[in-house]
Amino acid sequence: MTNESYIRIRNATLSFPSSIYNALTLKEEVFKILNLGKRTNLLYDVVALKEVDLDILEGEKVGIIGRNGAGKSTLLKAMAGIYPLQSGSIVTSGRIRSLFELSLGFEHEATGRENITYRGLLLGESPKGIKRIENEIIEFAGLGGFIDYPLKTYSAGMMVRLAFAISTSIGGDILLLDEILAAGDASFQTKARSRMMELIDKAKIIVLVSHDMSAIKTLCNRAIYLRDGRVIADGNVDDVINAYLNSVNQPAPA
């Protein structure tokens, strides 16, 4: 029995119901009542992934690129088990660590120290494991005495620092990253990037979604180009990036 990490995706298809996109915000409801604006509703469900087949093996650092709405983040969240597929399958081997929404699981009425426990449990760590790394998280976040204040008293920057410190304190075999190579203010970003590099070096598989082509070239040894939920190109990083940029630079049809 092998202990190798991998991600195997077969015929993965995922769509979102049109009702999600057609739902009106309060502002839109008011505008509708006052006849101040019109909005065209979607008639069909939005297909985010279409029959995707991929194998990602141990040792690969994969960059996923494409325009907004191409299905990049959807694919990443499907790998993490956040989005269920309508059809097909995703099978993984190895402990997955996903870094998407850093503040997920935060309780604003609780203290920073209490939120270390809440967030750590959400990430799959044991209470003993959280206690073991608590001081290291507090030191890295650099919040001083504020760690025992409720989160509702934190500035946005303080909250990002705490969230990043917690989320990156627990490693994994498979690291899923969505546009999160730095966090916080300029003074925090240097050590944040260093921490990210440590996580990347230790992980057995990296899957990175990014619009930063230089980051893809630096960190990845394979690239996947998605368009309209389908895999358009997969392979050498430079070749896939060139295919993507060529398609972006093509003039729109008349």
C-alpha positions in Angstrom: 0.0 0.0 0.0 1.5 3.3 -1.1 1.8 6.4 1.1 2.2 8.7 -1.9 0.1 11.8 -2.2 -2.0 12.4 -5.3 -5.2 14.0 -6.7 -7.2 12.1 -9.3 -10.0 13.9 -11.1 -12.3 12.1 -13.5 -15.1 13.7 -15.6 -15.6 16.4 -12.9 -18.7 18.5 -13.7 -20.1 21.1 -11.4 -22.8 23.7 -11.9 -24.4 26.4 -9.8 -28.2 27.0 -10.0 -29.3 30.2 -11.7 -31.4 31.1 -8.6 -28.1 32.0 -6.8 -27.3 34.6 -9.5 -30.9 35.8 -9.9 -31.4 36.6 -6.2 -31.7 40.3 -5.6 -29.9 42.3 -3.0 -31.9 44.8 -0.8 -30.6 47.6 -3.0 -31.7 45.8 -6.2 -35.1 45.1 -4.6 -35.6 48.8 -3.9 -34.5 49.8 -7.5 -37.0 47.2 -8.9 -39.9 48.6 -6.9 -39.0 52.1 -8.0 -38.4 51.0 -11.6 -35.0 52.6 -11.4 -33.1 49.8 -13.0 -33.5 46.5 -15.0 -31.6 43.3 -14.6 -31.6 40.4 -16.9 -32.1 37.1 -15.1 -30.1 34.0 -16.0 -32.3 31.3 -17.6 -29.9 28.4 -17.1 -27.7 27.0 -14.4 -24.1 28.2 -14.6 -21.7 25.3 -15.4 -18.4 26.0 -13.6 -16.6 22.8 -14.4 -17.1 20.6 -17.5 -15.8 17.0 -17.6 -12.4 17.8 -16.1 -9.9 15.0 -16.1 -6.6 15.5 -14.2 -3.9 13.6 -12.4 -1.7 15.5 -10.0 1.1 13.5 -8.5 3.5 13.8 -5.6 6.3 16.3 -6.4 4.2 18.4 -8.7 3.6 22.2 -8.1 0.7 23.1 -10.3 -0.4 26.6 -11.3 -4.0 27.1 -12.5 -4.5 30.1 -14.7 -7.4 31.6 -16.7 -9.7 34.6 -16.9 -12.1 35.5 -14.1 -15.0 33.0 -14.2 -13.0 30.3 -15.8 -13.5 27.8 -13.0 -10.1 28.1 -11.3 -11.3 28.7 -7.7 -14.2 26.3 -8.2 -11.8 23.5 -9.1 -9.6 24.3 -6.1 -12.6 24.2 -3.7 -13.8 21.0 -5.3 -10.4 19.5 -4.6 -10.7 20.6 -1.0 -14.2 19.0 -0.7 -16.0 22.3 -0.2 -18.0 22.0 -3.5 -19.7 18.7 -4.3 -19.7 17.6 -7.9 -22.8 17.0 -10.0 -21.0 14.1 -11.7 -17.5 12.6 -11.9 -15.1 12.1 -9.0 -12.2 13.6 -7.1 -10.0 11.2 -5.1 -7.1 12.4 -3.0 -4.4 10.8 -1.0 -2.7 12.9 1.7 -3.7 15.5 4.2 -5.1 18.6 2.4 -4.4 22.1 3.7 -6.4 24.8 1.9 -5.8 28.5 2.2 -8.7 30.4 0.7 -10.7 32.6 3.0 -8.4 33.2 5.9 -11.0 34.5 8.4 -13.4 31.5 7.9 -14.5 30.2 11.3 -13.7 33.4 13.2 -16.0 34.4 16.1 -15.9 38.2 16.5 -17.3 38.1 20.0 -14.5 35.8 21.2 -10.9 36.7 21.9 -8.0 36.2 19.5 -6.7 33.4 21.7 -10.1 31.6 21.7 -10.2 32.0 17.9 -6.9 30.2 17.6 -8.7 27.2 19.1 -11.8 27.6 17.0 -9.9 28.0 13.7 -7.4 25.3 14.5 -10.2 22.8 15.1 -11.9 23.8 11.9 -8.6 23.1 10.1 -8.6 19.6 11.5 -6.0 20.0 14.3 -6.6 18.4 17.7 -7.0 20.4 20.9 -3.6 19.2 22.1 -2.0 20.1 18.8 -3.5 23.6 18.9 -2.2 24.1 22.5 1.2 23.1 21.4 1.5 25.7 18.6 -0.6 28.5 20.3 2.4 30.5 21.5 4.1 30.3 18.2 0.9 31.6 16.5 0.7 34.5 18.9 4.3 35.4 18.4 4.0 35.3 14.7 0.9 37.4 14.6 2.6 40.1 16.7 -0.6 41.3 18.4 0.8 41.5 21.9 -1.9 42.0 24.6 -4.6 42.3 22.0 -4.6 38.5 21.7 -6.9 38.4 24.7 -9.2 41.1 23.4 -12.4 40.3 21.4 -11.9 40.2 17.6 -14.5 42.9 17.2 -11.9 45.3 18.6 -9.3 44.4 16.0 -8.4 46.5 12.9 -8.7 44.7 9.5 -4.9 44.4 9.4 -4.7 42.8 12.9 -7.4 40.3 11.9 -5.5 39.3 8.7 -2.3 38.8 10.6 -4.0 36.5 13.1 -5.8 34.6 10.4 -2.7 34.1 8.4 -0.7 33.0 11.5 -3.3 30.4 12.3 -3.9 29.1 8.8 -0.2 28.7 8.0 0.8 27.1 11.3 -0.7 23.8 10.3 0.9 22.1 7.3 -0.3 19.4 4.9 0.7 17.0 2.2 -1.4 18.8 -0.4 -1.4 22.6 -0.2 -4.2 24.4 -2.1 -3.6 28.1 -2.5 -6.0 30.8 -4.0 -4.2 34.1 -4.6 -2.7 34.1 -1.1 1.1 34.6 -1.3 1.2 37.5 1.0 -1.0 39.1 3.7 -1.2 42.1 6.0 0.8 45.4 5.8 4.2 45.9 4.3 6.0 45.2 7.6 4.2 41.9 7.9 4.5 40.7 4.3 8.2 39.8 4.4 7.8 37.2 7.1 4.4 36.2 5.7 6.1 35.3 2.4 8.9 33.5 4.1 6.3 31.4 6.0 4.5 30.6 2.7 7.8 29.5 1.2 8.3 27.1 4.1 4.9 25.6 3.7 5.4 25.2 0.0 8.8 23.5 0.4 7.4 21.0 2.9 4.2 20.1 1.0 4.2 17.1 -1.4 1.8 18.7 -3.8 1.1 22.4 -4.5 -1.9 23.7 -6.4 -1.9 27.4 -6.9 -4.6 29.6 -8.4 -3.1 33.0 -9.4 -3.3 35.8 -12.0 0.4 36.5 -11.2 2.3 34.8 -14.1 5.7 35.5 -12.5 4.6 33.7 -9.3 3.4 30.7 -11.4 6.7 30.6 -13.2 8.7 30.9 -10.0 6.8 28.4 -7.9 5.3 25.8 -10.3 6.7 23.0 -12.5 3.4 22.5 -14.3 0.5 24.8 -15.4 -3.1 24.2 -16.3 -5.1 26.7 -18.3 -8.9 26.7 -17.7 -11.5 28.4 -19.9 -15.3 28.1 -19.3 -14.7 25.3 -16.9 -12.7 23.1 -19.3 -9.0 22.3 -19.4 -7.6 24.1 -22.5 -3.9 23.4 -22.0 -1.9 21.4 -19.4 1.9 20.9 -19.2 5.1 23.0 -19.4 4.6 26.3 -17.5 6.0 28.6 -20.2 4.0 26.8 -22.9 0.7 27.0 -21.0 1.2 30.6 -20.0 1.9 31.5 -23.6 -1.2 29.7 -24.8 -3.2 31.6 -22.2 -1.7 35.0 -23.0 -2.1 34.5 -26.8 -5.8 33.7 -26.3 -6.2 36.8 -24.1 -4.6 39.1 -26.6 -6.7 37.8 -29.5 -9.1 40.5 -30.8 -12.8 39.9 -29.9 -14.9 38.6 -32.8 -16.7 41.3 -34.7 
